[in-house]
């Protein structure tokens, strides 16, 4: 998408498709190095100095970061059969988490160093469903409230850590008919304290209605919420209490929730991969637009590499191990941009890369 009607209208080497493909390949090296590698792939191979980093910096001002958000949404839609094959008791698992970003910048430029990234992640298929940038002083609970429209009622099962608990959040999820499983502390609710001391495996309790202020701010009905508390004992012997809206003990046995909640950790691993392997905090420009573009493009690159690596992964019960995402990123990155531009030589080599 162009930010203005005149952007990318002249016959230049750095066209909009080439700009988008370059960014979606996951730019980890210097801008000039990435440009040389892409234009080398467009030619006969090797590295070619066809466009300068200064030209890239000027051209990116005409590219909307919304392009990568739309592309990610389209990719998730195309991958829906693959995603649906990994449901838990008919529900699509979605893990929510935020991560602080400390991006590289320079004194005197408008880009601030501190930001917050929030994501909704699909642990089964290892894909990022939703991602957004927020100010560094934002709260993760508010970030989740702003992302609730992305979730599908009665279809998605939201996995949450302790930072999102509260009557307002529980009521919002229940009233939107979004199933959830979250870890809770005994100090937040009296009923949780009583349950933790009881020694019982599970109990159905009723939480108080949200406060008048929360009900007004988040447009909630002031009605109590019924939830189920489950005692989970980790392999190390640590006891934690999980809260869920799934009340049917026969369909959703209490013993299955420990492994279910553990899948929430996949979103934290995804943030680590994005930060360390795709260098999410190493922005290729000096303004907020560059950060938005890099953020959207690198998350899309991670999704692309995940799906491509899954194409060659065995899916029977004899092979339960996950594909090596870190290796996939390193192997696919040199040809990903050219593959997106449908360069035949790179497309022909894609199968060989996936088989390694």
Secondary structure as GFF3:
##gff-version 3
##sequence-region A 1 356
A	DSSP	alpha_helix	16	24	.	.	.	ID=ss1
A	DSSP	alpha_helix	31	42	.	.	.	ID=ss2
A	DSSP	alpha_helix	53	59	.	.	.	ID=ss3
A	DSSP	three_ten_helix	60	62	.	.	.	ID=ss4
A	DSSP	alpha_helix	66	78	.	.	.	ID=ss5
A	DSSP	alpha_helix	80	84	.	.	.	ID=ss6
A	DSSP	beta_strand	92	102	.	.	.	ID=ss7
A	DSSP	beta_strand	114	122	.	.	.	ID=ss8
A	DSSP	beta_strand	127	135	.	.	.	ID=ss9
A	DSSP	alpha_helix	140	147	.	.	.	ID=ss10
A	DSSP	three_ten_helix	148	150	.	.	.	ID=ss11
A	DSSP	beta_strand	156	160	.	.	.	ID=ss12
A	DSSP	three_ten_helix	162	164	.	.	.	ID=ss13
A	DSSP	alpha_helix	167	175	.	.	.	ID=ss14
A	DSSP	beta_strand	179	184	.	.	.	ID=ss15
A	DSSP	alpha_helix	190	198	.	.	.	ID=ss16
A	DSSP	beta_strand	202	207	.	.	.	ID=ss17
A	DSSP	alpha_helix	212	217	.	.	.	ID=ss18
A	DSSP	beta_strand	225	233	.	.	.	ID=ss19
A	DSSP	beta_strand	239	244	.	.	.	ID=ss20
A	DSSP	three_ten_helix	254	256	.	.	.	ID=ss21
A	DSSP	alpha_helix	257	262	.	.	.	ID=ss22
A	DSSP	alpha_helix	265	276	.	.	.	ID=ss23
A	DSSP	alpha_helix	288	311	.	.	.	ID=ss24
A	DSSP	alpha_helix	325	340	.	.	.	ID=ss25
A	DSSP	alpha_helix	344	355	.	.	.	ID=ss26
###
